[in-house]
Amino acid sequence: MFDRLRHWVFERFGLNAYVEGNYAVAEKYFRLLAAMEPHSILALHNMGIIRLAQKDYAGAEVFFREELERYGDSYPRLKTLADVLYLRGKRKAAGDFYTRSAVEAEAKNDLNLIEARIRICNDPEAFADARESLAMFEAGNDAQSRGDMETALARFERSAQLDPTSYLALNNAGTILLNVHHDKAAAKERFEHALALADLPSIRHNQATART
């Protein structure tokens, strides 16, 4: 009973810290959980998510690979590892895992994203553009954090041009077009493109706002 209580405390405190963006504390609790249950799927997955949130893509890959190797193929595991490999710049490996995840994909937007990324991974020049897109996206985030919305918009738009699967860049560009430029038509176009790739509640909310 005491072990169950400790398990609950470590999991709950770890998740709370993650939601609050306190990744060091979240990692501490999930490591404690892993010490109790070595190779626990909960610990492996959440350690991977924490590393991903910190942009430690190499660290995230280690945990997600172990999760996949120990617990077998599933769409979320294959797709998550493919995304991490894509972010790491591992073109061929990312393409292989996107191909494997395509077999398991059910939602149309998931398949749209996967098929587009397979094409990018099969084209070295397109993949090089996708790598540049990531730099543009980060530059957009930096400009936005400084309040330079015009530069941010330009960077997000360029990011989406370089990598048409960058739904986060499309969403961010749409948000600026909506809230700063008050251009609902242009914002709606960006949100619809993003939703065709990733049906996320935040993007769907933004699309609904642009429609009003």
N, C-alpha and C positions, 0 to 999 in steps of 0.2 A: 504493500500500500504506500509506503514511504517513497519507493522508487517511482510509482505512478505519479505521486504528487510532484516529485522533483522533475520528472519528465514534463508534466504540464507547466510548471513554473518556467523551465528553460525555454520551452516552445513559445509560451505566451510572451515572456519578456523579450525573447529574440524577435518575434514578429512585431511587437510594439516598437522596439528600437528601430527595426527596419523601416516601418511606416513613417517614423519620425525623422528618418534620414541619418540616424546615429549608427552608422554601419560597423564601427569598431565594437560597440556594445552588442549589436546584433550578432556579430561574428563570435564574440566571447560566449554567448549563451548557446549558439548552435555547436560550437566546439565542445562545450560541456555536455550537450546532448549526444554528440558523436562519441564522447568518451564513455557514456553510459551504454550506447548502442552503436558499436563500430559498424560503419557502412550503412547506417540507417538511411533509407530513401529520403526521409524528411530532412535529415542533416545535410546529406549530399546536395539535394536540390536547392535548399535554401542557402547553403554556402556558395553554390554557383550563382544564384540570383544576387547575393550580396556583392560578390566579385564583379559581376556584370554591371551592377549599379555604380560601382567604383571605377568602371572602365578598365578593370584588370582582366582583360579578355583571355590572357594566357592562363591565369588562375581559374577563371570560370570554366575554361575548356577542360581542365583537369577534373573538376568535380562533375561536370555534365558527362564526360566520357565514362567516368567510373559508374555513374548512375545508369547509363545506357548499357554498359557491359554487365553490370550485376542484375539489372531488372528487365532487360530486353527491349526490343523495338516497340515504340508507340509513337503516334504522331507528335505529341508534345515534345518528347525527348529528341526525336530525330530533327524536328524543325528548330528547336532551341539550339542544338549543337550546330546545325547548319548556319543559323544566324551568327553564332559566336565565331565560327570559322570565317564567315563572310567579313565580319568586323576585323578579324585578325589579318585579313589579306591572304588567306589560304584558298586560292581560287579553285584548284582542282578538288580539294577535300570538301569545300563548301558545296560545289556542284554535285559531288557524289551524294552528300547527305540531303541536299534539296531533292535530288532524284528519288532517293529512298523515301523521303517524307511525302512526296507527291502521291505515292500509292495509297497513303493513309489519309490524305486530306479529303475533307467532306465539304466544307464551306467554299463557295465560289470565290470569295475574295482571297481566301488562303491560297487556293490554286492559282489565282491570277498572280499573286506575289511570287509564289514558288516557281511557276513557269517562266516568269520574267527574269528571275534571278538565275535560273538554270541557263537561260540564253546569255546573260551577262557573264556568267562563269565560264561559258564555252567560248567567249570572245575576249582575248587578252586586252585589246584596246578598250572595250567597254568596261572591263573590270578595272583597268587603270583609271578610267573616268569615275567609276564608283568610289575608288580610293580617294580621289580628289574631292568628290562629293562630301565625304565624311569631314574633310578639313574645312570645306565651305560651311557645312552645318555647324561645326564647332565655332567657326568665326561668327556665324549668325547669332549663336547663343551668347557669345562674348559681347557683341555689339548690343544685343537686346538688354543684357544685364547692365550695360552702361547707359541705357536710355537712348541709344542712337538707332531709332527704328528704321530710318531709311536705309542705312547700311545693313541692318539686320535683314530687312526685306530683300535687298539685292542678293545677299549671301544665301538666304533660304531659297530664293528663286533659282539661283545658279546651282545650288545643291540638287534641286529637283530636276534641273535640266541635265546635269551630269549623270544622275542616277534616277531614272523615272520611278523606281520602287521606293524612293525615300519618302514614305508617307508622313514621317515626322516633319520633314522640311516643308512638305505641302501644307500640313496642318498649321505650322508656325507662320508660314507666309499668309495663309488664309486668315489667321487670327489678326495679323497686322493690317491686312487689307480691310478687314471688317471693323476693327476697333479704332484704328488710326486714320485710315483713308475713307472709312465709311462707304466702301465700295462693295455692296452686298453681292452683286452679280459676279465680280471677280473672285470674291471670297468663297462663294458657293461653288464655283468651278473647282477651286483648289480642294475644298472639303470633299466634294463628290469623287474626285480623283483619288484622294487619300482613302476614302471609305471603300473604294473598289479593291483596295489592297489590304486594308486592315479595318475590321468593323469594331472599332474601339468606342466606348461610351463617350469619351471626351470629344472625339471627332464628330460623332453623331450629334452630340449636343451643339457643337459649333455649327454644323450644317443646319440644324433646326433654327438656330438663332439667325443665320443668314437668310433663311426663308421668310422670316416674319417681316 
